[in-house]
């Protein structure tokens, strides 16, 4: 006889308030009997719901045929017994097998629908996916890198580490870290296919083959736990409506003793001289605008609390000011112009702002550009960098 | 490896599929997603061999790669009756009604795991499956998986 170890870890939960049955982890049972209790939980849950039942599979990284068939049978049987209920199976676009396997359920029953959980989860994603924003992202990274290359070693980044850059965007930061710090391995993850395509093209042009670009959901990554010495997540927690969820994942993939490094802004602290008042007004409004879309671009100084609440220790925090005096002032001006176009353009319009408001809103950006390009002017963009160590 | 070693623990299917998938996916376009998808497909095949109920002999898993396709060659000891059973399934895979057959099969308690797995690989992974009876109680599955195409 063979010894049978239990299957890899997974969890099943039923939330009565959300009418949601959720599975997480790896479901590779040897037999249906191994998951009988979980299927019973689902059956019992179905008895209690009305309207819609959600079956959340976003956090299932693997499921074998045994589990898939067992789950399918329960759902198909239930959809026939209770035709008044709509069953919505929610899978992640990141987990390719799930979308391909569960698409068949709607063929088996008209009451079962498959929903692919996607970029709607990231409220800010659509605003930065526009290709015209790419040159600006490049310039931003170039401007912040002048500071961060000095800052990162203070937060524990050393040569030869295993690094993950989460929410890597167009991949420039990963490229710079690779060049400066020679990591043993570097993985760069983002949820934007156009950004990753761009990053891969750049890497290919530069004959860089050792950055692993991956399409992924930062709130549920396919990476195994305790894997990276150093995890970076720059300017991204602030455009996510549930930063604590992201931090939990950053914590999970970081090795015990490793560090997670985050950067965030406080937009209302952007400043400039001359025309300080107009600039100040506009950036206060930027913060309110982002808040309207469930993003917190005032997050910078909150990084200490966020990291401590997530369980990190030995938190280090510092701030730096990107200014028009760093390098070419035109670069700073170009970045502000791009902010103006997106914030006072697409975002403000989508919020339904009046023409008068948008005019005044734009003026602050114009004054910031004026300050940046004025021979005696000063323009600043403050950023907070923080890191925390995962306890051993 | 010895078939007896492989079948000593069900977890070997999970562990081997994850390990091998990660190893062979490292230089693919998106190594993490590629590895996740490959592990899923490979695990199905490993589980099928695990259930072959033959403990004597060798279990061999070879990998080949050609452009966007991964080829898994799985050789394992398999009793005569089961070899015939698998041969019959593989012959029936190239059916135009594959999706309909698969949908019927996944809700049918009486359908065999092997049938569900092989048809699942064809329908969900666009796999091309060949079978070779090597005699002396051994069977070979050759499975081509166009994973890079599925990821994009």
Interface residues (C-beta under 8 A of the other chain):
Chain A: X2 X3 X4 X5 X6 X7 X8 X26 X28 X30 X61 X62 X63 X64 X65 X66 X68 X69 X72 X73 X76 X94 X95 X96 X97 X100 X101 X104 X107 X108 X187 X189 X196 X200 X209 X212 X213 X214 X215 X216 X222 X223
Chain B: X7 X8 X9 X10 X11 X13 X14 X26 X27 X29 X30 X31 X32 X33 X35 X36 X37 X39 X40 X41 X43 X44 X47 X55 X99 X102 X103 X106 X107 X109 X113 X116 X117 X120 X123 X124 X125 X150 X151
